[in-house]
Amino acid sequence: SLAGHRFERVTRHSVGSLGALLKQLRQCRATGLAVDDEEAAEGMLCLGAAIQGSLQAPDRTESDPGMAPARHAVAVSVIKAGLSARRRRELEHGVKSLASAITNELRTQTFAQSSGNR
């Protein structure tokens, strides 16, 4: 349990409490994008998106019984100096699109494998 856990800040932007972490996780789930905005290193931005598990995985989630929990992700880290809002949106879109494309490829491969086994 994280209740009572001491959150050590690496930078002044680091998550400092369980409440702040839970808020970030809710935002990540809602947007499909994890954001580290100077939390690990001043001046750095990291964007990540989950690659969903295969359809045939034995450890499916209760909320989505057709998919296994995400075990992998794609991410990009950039120096924030000179990063325009437009470029940031492009990176956010690119990371989410790549994760989605890999997820879809995994689904297609899994479906093809399971169809061939019948």
Phi and psi in radians as a Rosetta constraint file:
Dihedral C 1 N 2 CA 2 C 2 CIRCULARHARMONIC -1.572 0.35
Dihedral N 2 CA 2 C 2 N 3 CIRCULARHARMONIC -0.104 0.35
Dihedral C 2 N 3 CA 3 C 3 CIRCULARHARMONIC -1.046 0.35
Dihedral N 3 CA 3 C 3 N 4 CIRCULARHARMONIC 2.228 0.35
Dihedral C 3 N 4 CA 4 C 4 CIRCULARHARMONIC 1.452 0.35
Dihedral N 4 CA 4 C 4 N 5 CIRCULARHARMONIC -0.038 0.35
Dihedral C 4 N 5 CA 5 C 5 CIRCULARHARMONIC -1.199 0.35
Dihedral N 5 CA 5 C 5 N 6 CIRCULARHARMONIC 2.423 0.35
Dihedral C 5 N 6 CA 6 C 6 CIRCULARHARMONIC -1.536 0.35
Dihedral N 6 CA 6 C 6 N 7 CIRCULARHARMONIC 2.089 0.35
Dihedral C 6 N 7 CA 7 C 7 CIRCULARHARMONIC -1.598 0.35
Dihedral N 7 CA 7 C 7 N 8 CIRCULARHARMONIC 1.907 0.35
Dihedral C 7 N 8 CA 8 C 8 CIRCULARHARMONIC -1.495 0.35
Dihedral N 8 CA 8 C 8 N 9 CIRCULARHARMONIC 2.166 0.35
Dihedral C 8 N 9 CA 9 C 9 CIRCULARHARMONIC -1.453 0.35
Dihedral N 9 CA 9 C 9 N 10 CIRCULARHARMONIC 2.233 0.35
Dihedral C 9 N 10 CA 10 C 10 CIRCULARHARMONIC -1.495 0.35
Dihedral N 10 CA 10 C 10 N 11 CIRCULARHARMONIC -0.645 0.35
Dihedral C 10 N 11 CA 11 C 11 CIRCULARHARMONIC -2.291 0.35
Dihedral N 11 CA 11 C 11 N 12 CIRCULARHARMONIC 3.040 0.35
Dihedral C 11 N 12 CA 12 C 12 CIRCULARHARMONIC -1.206 0.35
Dihedral N 12 CA 12 C 12 N 13 CIRCULARHARMONIC -0.194 0.35
Dihedral C 12 N 13 CA 13 C 13 CIRCULARHARMONIC -1.724 0.35
Dihedral N 13 CA 13 C 13 N 14 CIRCULARHARMONIC -0.084 0.35
Dihedral C 13 N 14 CA 14 C 14 CIRCULARHARMONIC -1.122 0.35
Dihedral N 14 CA 14 C 14 N 15 CIRCULARHARMONIC 2.643 0.35
Dihedral C 14 N 15 CA 15 C 15 CIRCULARHARMONIC -1.088 0.35
Dihedral N 15 CA 15 C 15 N 16 CIRCULARHARMONIC 2.271 0.35
Dihedral C 15 N 16 CA 16 C 16 CIRCULARHARMONIC -1.977 0.35
Dihedral N 16 CA 16 C 16 N 17 CIRCULARHARMONIC -0.017 0.35
Dihedral C 16 N 17 CA 17 C 17 CIRCULARHARMONIC -2.701 0.35
Dihedral N 17 CA 17 C 17 N 18 CIRCULARHARMONIC 2.845 0.35
Dihedral C 17 N 18 CA 18 C 18 CIRCULARHARMONIC -1.090 0.35
Dihedral N 18 CA 18 C 18 N 19 CIRCULARHARMONIC -0.698 0.35
Dihedral C 18 N 19 CA 19 C 19 CIRCULARHARMONIC -1.049 0.35
Dihedral N 19 CA 19 C 19 N 20 CIRCULARHARMONIC -0.749 0.35
Dihedral C 19 N 20 CA 20 C 20 CIRCULARHARMONIC -1.159 0.35
Dihedral N 20 CA 20 C 20 N 21 CIRCULARHARMONIC -0.680 0.35
Dihedral C 20 N 21 CA 21 C 21 CIRCULARHARMONIC -1.115 0.35
Dihedral N 21 CA 21 C 21 N 22 CIRCULARHARMONIC -0.812 0.35
Dihedral C 21 N 22 CA 22 C 22 CIRCULARHARMONIC -1.075 0.35
Dihedral N 22 CA 22 C 22 N 23 CIRCULARHARMONIC -0.656 0.35
Dihedral C 22 N 23 CA 23 C 23 CIRCULARHARMONIC -1.093 0.35
Dihedral N 23 CA 23 C 23 N 24 CIRCULARHARMONIC -0.781 0.35
Dihedral C 23 N 24 CA 24 C 24 CIRCULARHARMONIC -1.081 0.35
Dihedral N 24 CA 24 C 24 N 25 CIRCULARHARMONIC -0.733 0.35
Dihedral C 24 N 25 CA 25 C 25 CIRCULARHARMONIC -1.121 0.35
Dihedral N 25 CA 25 C 25 N 26 CIRCULARHARMONIC -0.695 0.35
Dihedral C 25 N 26 CA 26 C 26 CIRCULARHARMONIC -1.092 0.35
Dihedral N 26 CA 26 C 26 N 27 CIRCULARHARMONIC -0.736 0.35
Dihedral C 26 N 27 CA 27 C 27 CIRCULARHARMONIC -1.147 0.35
Dihedral N 27 CA 27 C 27 N 28 CIRCULARHARMONIC -0.709 0.35
Dihedral C 27 N 28 CA 28 C 28 CIRCULARHARMONIC -1.073 0.35
Dihedral N 28 CA 28 C 28 N 29 CIRCULARHARMONIC -0.791 0.35
Dihedral C 28 N 29 CA 29 C 29 CIRCULARHARMONIC -1.105 0.35
Dihedral N 29 CA 29 C 29 N 30 CIRCULARHARMONIC -0.687 0.35
Dihedral C 29 N 30 CA 30 C 30 CIRCULARHARMONIC -1.217 0.35
Dihedral N 30 CA 30 C 30 N 31 CIRCULARHARMONIC -0.658 0.35
Dihedral C 30 N 31 CA 31 C 31 CIRCULARHARMONIC -1.722 0.35
Dihedral N 31 CA 31 C 31 N 32 CIRCULARHARMONIC -0.316 0.35
Dihedral C 31 N 32 CA 32 C 32 CIRCULARHARMONIC 1.348 0.35
Dihedral N 32 CA 32 C 32 N 33 CIRCULARHARMONIC 0.256 0.35
Dihedral C 32 N 33 CA 33 C 33 CIRCULARHARMONIC -2.367 0.35
Dihedral N 33 CA 33 C 33 N 34 CIRCULARHARMONIC 2.201 0.35
Dihedral C 33 N 34 CA 34 C 34 CIRCULARHARMONIC -1.615 0.35
Dihedral N 34 CA 34 C 34 N 35 CIRCULARHARMONIC 2.371 0.35
Dihedral C 34 N 35 CA 35 C 35 CIRCULARHARMONIC -2.199 0.35
Dihedral N 35 CA 35 C 35 N 36 CIRCULARHARMONIC 2.205 0.35
Dihedral C 35 N 36 CA 36 C 36 CIRCULARHARMONIC -1.997 0.35
Dihedral N 36 CA 36 C 36 N 37 CIRCULARHARMONIC 1.719 0.35
Dihedral C 36 N 37 CA 37 C 37 CIRCULARHARMONIC -1.809 0.35
Dihedral N 37 CA 37 C 37 N 38 CIRCULARHARMONIC 1.536 0.35
Dihedral C 37 N 38 CA 38 C 38 CIRCULARHARMONIC 1.134 0.35
Dihedral N 38 CA 38 C 38 N 39 CIRCULARHARMONIC 0.428 0.35
Dihedral C 38 N 39 CA 39 C 39 CIRCULARHARMONIC -1.402 0.35
Dihedral N 39 CA 39 C 39 N 40 CIRCULARHARMONIC -0.613 0.35
Dihedral C 39 N 40 CA 40 C 40 CIRCULARHARMONIC -1.702 0.35
Dihedral N 40 CA 40 C 40 N 41 CIRCULARHARMONIC -0.518 0.35
Dihedral C 40 N 41 CA 41 C 41 CIRCULARHARMONIC -2.639 0.35
Dihedral N 41 CA 41 C 41 N 42 CIRCULARHARMONIC 2.307 0.35
Dihedral C 41 N 42 CA 42 C 42 CIRCULARHARMONIC -1.018 0.35
Dihedral N 42 CA 42 C 42 N 43 CIRCULARHARMONIC 2.363 0.35
Dihedral C 42 N 43 CA 43 C 43 CIRCULARHARMONIC 1.470 0.35
Dihedral N 43 CA 43 C 43 N 44 CIRCULARHARMONIC 0.027 0.35
Dihedral C 43 N 44 CA 44 C 44 CIRCULARHARMONIC -1.981 0.35
Dihedral N 44 CA 44 C 44 N 45 CIRCULARHARMONIC 2.540 0.35
Dihedral C 44 N 45 CA 45 C 45 CIRCULARHARMONIC -2.197 0.35
Dihedral N 45 CA 45 C 45 N 46 CIRCULARHARMONIC 2.294 0.35
Dihedral C 45 N 46 CA 46 C 46 CIRCULARHARMONIC -2.182 0.35
Dihedral N 46 CA 46 C 46 N 47 CIRCULARHARMONIC 2.306 0.35
Dihedral C 46 N 47 CA 47 C 47 CIRCULARHARMONIC -2.111 0.35
Dihedral N 47 CA 47 C 47 N 48 CIRCULARHARMONIC 2.348 0.35
Dihedral C 47 N 48 CA 48 C 48 CIRCULARHARMONIC -2.455 0.35
Dihedral N 48 CA 48 C 48 N 49 CIRCULARHARMONIC 2.705 0.35
Dihedral C 48 N 49 CA 49 C 49 CIRCULARHARMONIC -2.485 0.35
Dihedral N 49 CA 49 C 49 N 50 CIRCULARHARMONIC 2.495 0.35
Dihedral C 49 N 50 CA 50 C 50 CIRCULARHARMONIC -1.332 0.35
Dihedral N 50 CA 50 C 50 N 51 CIRCULARHARMONIC 2.510 0.35
Dihedral C 50 N 51 CA 51 C 51 CIRCULARHARMONIC -1.741 0.35
Dihedral N 51 CA 51 C 51 N 52 CIRCULARHARMONIC 2.057 0.35
Dihedral C 51 N 52 CA 52 C 52 CIRCULARHARMONIC -1.273 0.35
Dihedral N 52 CA 52 C 52 N 53 CIRCULARHARMONIC 2.650 0.35
Dihedral C 52 N 53 CA 53 C 53 CIRCULARHARMONIC -1.231 0.35
Dihedral N 53 CA 53 C 53 N 54 CIRCULARHARMONIC 3.056 0.35
Dihedral C 53 N 54 CA 54 C 54 CIRCULARHARMONIC -1.368 0.35
Dihedral N 54 CA 54 C 54 N 55 CIRCULARHARMONIC 2.786 0.35
Dihedral C 54 N 55 CA 55 C 55 CIRCULARHARMONIC -1.145 0.35
Dihedral N 55 CA 55 C 55 N 56 CIRCULARHARMONIC -0.520 0.35
Dihedral C 55 N 56 CA 56 C 56 CIRCULARHARMONIC -1.635 0.35
Dihedral N 56 CA 56 C 56 N 57 CIRCULARHARMONIC 0.106 0.35
Dihedral C 56 N 57 CA 57 C 57 CIRCULARHARMONIC -1.118 0.35
Dihedral N 57 CA 57 C 57 N 58 CIRCULARHARMONIC 2.447 0.35
Dihedral C 57 N 58 CA 58 C 58 CIRCULARHARMONIC -1.254 0.35
Dihedral N 58 CA 58 C 58 N 59 CIRCULARHARMONIC -0.316 0.35
Dihedral C 58 N 59 CA 59 C 59 CIRCULARHARMONIC -1.863 0.35
Dihedral N 59 CA 59 C 59 N 60 CIRCULARHARMONIC 1.054 0.35
Dihedral C 59 N 60 CA 60 C 60 CIRCULARHARMONIC -1.216 0.35
Dihedral N 60 CA 60 C 60 N 61 CIRCULARHARMONIC 2.712 0.35
Dihedral C 60 N 61 CA 61 C 61 CIRCULARHARMONIC -1.551 0.35
Dihedral N 61 CA 61 C 61 N 62 CIRCULARHARMONIC 2.690 0.35
Dihedral C 61 N 62 CA 62 C 62 CIRCULARHARMONIC -1.181 0.35
Dihedral N 62 CA 62 C 62 N 63 CIRCULARHARMONIC -0.644 0.35
Dihedral C 62 N 63 CA 63 C 63 CIRCULARHARMONIC -1.277 0.35
Dihedral N 63 CA 63 C 63 N 64 CIRCULARHARMONIC -0.453 0.35
Dihedral C 63 N 64 CA 64 C 64 CIRCULARHARMONIC -2.437 0.35
Dihedral N 64 CA 64 C 64 N 65 CIRCULARHARMONIC 1.438 0.35
Dihedral C 64 N 65 CA 65 C 65 CIRCULARHARMONIC -1.113 0.35
Dihedral N 65 CA 65 C 65 N 66 CIRCULARHARMONIC -0.229 0.35
Dihedral C 65 N 66 CA 66 C 66 CIRCULARHARMONIC -1.514 0.35
Dihedral N 66 CA 66 C 66 N 67 CIRCULARHARMONIC -0.206 0.35
Dihedral C 66 N 67 CA 67 C 67 CIRCULARHARMONIC -2.253 0.35
Dihedral N 67 CA 67 C 67 N 68 CIRCULARHARMONIC 2.490 0.35
Dihedral C 67 N 68 CA 68 C 68 CIRCULARHARMONIC -1.384 0.35
Dihedral N 68 CA 68 C 68 N 69 CIRCULARHARMONIC 2.813 0.35
Dihedral C 68 N 69 CA 69 C 69 CIRCULARHARMONIC -1.074 0.35
Dihedral N 69 CA 69 C 69 N 70 CIRCULARHARMONIC 2.653 0.35
Dihedral C 69 N 70 CA 70 C 70 CIRCULARHARMONIC -1.180 0.35
Dihedral N 70 CA 70 C 70 N 71 CIRCULARHARMONIC 2.322 0.35
Dihedral C 70 N 71 CA 71 C 71 CIRCULARHARMONIC -2.101 0.35
Dihedral N 71 CA 71 C 71 N 72 CIRCULARHARMONIC -0.144 0.35
Dihedral C 71 N 72 CA 72 C 72 CIRCULARHARMONIC -2.371 0.35
Dihedral N 72 CA 72 C 72 N 73 CIRCULARHARMONIC 2.860 0.35
Dihedral C 72 N 73 CA 73 C 73 CIRCULARHARMONIC -2.682 0.35
Dihedral N 73 CA 73 C 73 N 74 CIRCULARHARMONIC 2.868 0.35
Dihedral C 73 N 74 CA 74 C 74 CIRCULARHARMONIC -2.022 0.35
Dihedral N 74 CA 74 C 74 N 75 CIRCULARHARMONIC 2.592 0.35
Dihedral C 74 N 75 CA 75 C 75 CIRCULARHARMONIC -2.661 0.35
Dihedral N 75 CA 75 C 75 N 76 CIRCULARHARMONIC 2.780 0.35
Dihedral C 75 N 76 CA 76 C 76 CIRCULARHARMONIC -2.389 0.35
Dihedral N 76 CA 76 C 76 N 77 CIRCULARHARMONIC 2.438 0.35
Dihedral C 76 N 77 CA 77 C 77 CIRCULARHARMONIC -2.083 0.35
Dihedral N 77 CA 77 C 77 N 78 CIRCULARHARMONIC 2.372 0.35
Dihedral C 77 N 78 CA 78 C 78 CIRCULARHARMONIC -2.418 0.35
Dihedral N 78 CA 78 C 78 N 79 CIRCULARHARMONIC 2.726 0.35
Dihedral C 78 N 79 CA 79 C 79 CIRCULARHARMONIC -1.391 0.35
Dihedral N 79 CA 79 C 79 N 80 CIRCULARHARMONIC 2.284 0.35
Dihedral C 79 N 80 CA 80 C 80 CIRCULARHARMONIC -1.271 0.35
Dihedral N 80 CA 80 C 80 N 81 CIRCULARHARMONIC -0.446 0.35
Dihedral C 80 N 81 CA 81 C 81 CIRCULARHARMONIC -0.999 0.35
Dihedral N 81 CA 81 C 81 N 82 CIRCULARHARMONIC 2.117 0.35
Dihedral C 81 N 82 CA 82 C 82 CIRCULARHARMONIC 1.435 0.35
Dihedral N 82 CA 82 C 82 N 83 CIRCULARHARMONIC 0.022 0.35
Dihedral C 82 N 83 CA 83 C 83 CIRCULARHARMONIC -1.368 0.35
Dihedral N 83 CA 83 C 83 N 84 CIRCULARHARMONIC 1.999 0.35
Dihedral C 83 N 84 CA 84 C 84 CIRCULARHARMONIC -1.391 0.35
Dihedral N 84 CA 84 C 84 N 85 CIRCULARHARMONIC 2.803 0.35
Dihedral C 84 N 85 CA 85 C 85 CIRCULARHARMONIC -1.065 0.35
Dihedral N 85 CA 85 C 85 N 86 CIRCULARHARMONIC -0.658 0.35
Dihedral C 85 N 86 CA 86 C 86 CIRCULARHARMONIC -1.099 0.35
Dihedral N 86 CA 86 C 86 N 87 CIRCULARHARMONIC -0.812 0.35
Dihedral C 86 N 87 CA 87 C 87 CIRCULARHARMONIC -1.128 0.35
Dihedral N 87 CA 87 C 87 N 88 CIRCULARHARMONIC -0.662 0.35
Dihedral C 87 N 88 CA 88 C 88 CIRCULARHARMONIC -1.082 0.35
Dihedral N 88 CA 88 C 88 N 89 CIRCULARHARMONIC -0.773 0.35
Dihedral C 88 N 89 CA 89 C 89 CIRCULARHARMONIC -1.066 0.35
Dihedral N 89 CA 89 C 89 N 90 CIRCULARHARMONIC -0.691 0.35
Dihedral C 89 N 90 CA 90 C 90 CIRCULARHARMONIC -1.083 0.35
Dihedral N 90 CA 90 C 90 N 91 CIRCULARHARMONIC -0.759 0.35
Dihedral C 90 N 91 CA 91 C 91 CIRCULARHARMONIC -1.140 0.35
Dihedral N 91 CA 91 C 91 N 92 CIRCULARHARMONIC -0.749 0.35
Dihedral C 91 N 92 CA 92 C 92 CIRCULARHARMONIC -1.027 0.35
Dihedral N 92 CA 92 C 92 N 93 CIRCULARHARMONIC -0.829 0.35
Dihedral C 92 N 93 CA 93 C 93 CIRCULARHARMONIC -1.094 0.35
Dihedral N 93 CA 93 C 93 N 94 CIRCULARHARMONIC -0.751 0.35
Dihedral C 93 N 94 CA 94 C 94 CIRCULARHARMONIC -1.094 0.35
Dihedral N 94 CA 94 C 94 N 95 CIRCULARHARMONIC -0.754 0.35
Dihedral C 94 N 95 CA 95 C 95 CIRCULARHARMONIC -1.128 0.35
Dihedral N 95 CA 95 C 95 N 96 CIRCULARHARMONIC -0.808 0.35
Dihedral C 95 N 96 CA 96 C 96 CIRCULARHARMONIC -1.141 0.35
Dihedral N 96 CA 96 C 96 N 97 CIRCULARHARMONIC -0.690 0.35
Dihedral C 96 N 97 CA 97 C 97 CIRCULARHARMONIC -1.146 0.35
Dihedral N 97 CA 97 C 97 N 98 CIRCULARHARMONIC -0.737 0.35
Dihedral C 97 N 98 CA 98 C 98 CIRCULARHARMONIC -1.114 0.35
Dihedral N 98 CA 98 C 98 N 99 CIRCULARHARMONIC -0.789 0.35
Dihedral C 98 N 99 CA 99 C 99 CIRCULARHARMONIC -1.063 0.35
Dihedral N 99 CA 99 C 99 N 100 CIRCULARHARMONIC -0.721 0.35
Dihedral C 99 N 100 CA 100 C 100 CIRCULARHARMONIC -1.137 0.35
Dihedral N 100 CA 100 C 100 N 101 CIRCULARHARMONIC -0.745 0.35
Dihedral C 100 N 101 CA 101 C 101 CIRCULARHARMONIC -1.106 0.35
Dihedral N 101 CA 101 C 101 N 102 CIRCULARHARMONIC -0.736 0.35
Dihedral C 101 N 102 CA 102 C 102 CIRCULARHARMONIC -1.157 0.35
Dihedral N 102 CA 102 C 102 N 103 CIRCULARHARMONIC -0.743 0.35
Dihedral C 102 N 103 CA 103 C 103 CIRCULARHARMONIC -1.026 0.35
Dihedral N 103 CA 103 C 103 N 104 CIRCULARHARMONIC -0.812 0.35
Dihedral C 103 N 104 CA 104 C 104 CIRCULARHARMONIC -1.112 0.35
Dihedral N 104 CA 104 C 104 N 105 CIRCULARHARMONIC -0.669 0.35
Dihedral C 104 N 105 CA 105 C 105 CIRCULARHARMONIC -1.125 0.35
Dihedral N 105 CA 105 C 105 N 106 CIRCULARHARMONIC -0.725 0.35
Dihedral C 105 N 106 CA 106 C 106 CIRCULARHARMONIC -1.092 0.35
Dihedral N 106 CA 106 C 106 N 107 CIRCULARHARMONIC -0.735 0.35
Dihedral C 106 N 107 CA 107 C 107 CIRCULARHARMONIC -1.082 0.35
Dihedral N 107 CA 107 C 107 N 108 CIRCULARHARMONIC -0.775 0.35
Dihedral C 107 N 108 CA 108 C 108 CIRCULARHARMONIC -1.096 0.35
Dihedral N 108 CA 108 C 108 N 109 CIRCULARHARMONIC -0.802 0.35
Dihedral C 108 N 109 CA 109 C 109 CIRCULARHARMONIC -1.101 0.35
Dihedral N 109 CA 109 C 109 N 110 CIRCULARHARMONIC -0.747 0.35
Dihedral C 109 N 110 CA 110 C 110 CIRCULARHARMONIC -1.129 0.35
Dihedral N 110 CA 110 C 110 N 111 CIRCULARHARMONIC -0.755 0.35
Dihedral C 110 N 111 CA 111 C 111 CIRCULARHARMONIC -1.115 0.35
Dihedral N 111 CA 111 C 111 N 112 CIRCULARHARMONIC -0.756 0.35
Dihedral C 111 N 112 CA 112 C 112 CIRCULARHARMONIC -1.106 0.35
Dihedral N 112 CA 112 C 112 N 113 CIRCULARHARMONIC -0.690 0.35
Dihedral C 112 N 113 CA 113 C 113 CIRCULARHARMONIC -1.174 0.35
Dihedral N 113 CA 113 C 113 N 114 CIRCULARHARMONIC -0.737 0.35
Dihedral C 113 N 114 CA 114 C 114 CIRCULARHARMONIC -1.247 0.35
Dihedral N 114 CA 114 C 114 N 115 CIRCULARHARMONIC -0.566 0.35
Dihedral C 114 N 115 CA 115 C 115 CIRCULARHARMONIC -1.219 0.35
Dihedral N 115 CA 115 C 115 N 116 CIRCULARHARMONIC -0.616 0.35
Dihedral C 115 N 116 CA 116 C 116 CIRCULARHARMONIC -1.283 0.35
Dihedral N 116 CA 116 C 116 N 117 CIRCULARHARMONIC -0.281 0.35
Dihedral C 116 N 117 CA 117 C 117 CIRCULARHARMONIC -1.585 0.35
Dihedral N 117 CA 117 C 117 N 118 CIRCULARHARMONIC 0.055 0.35
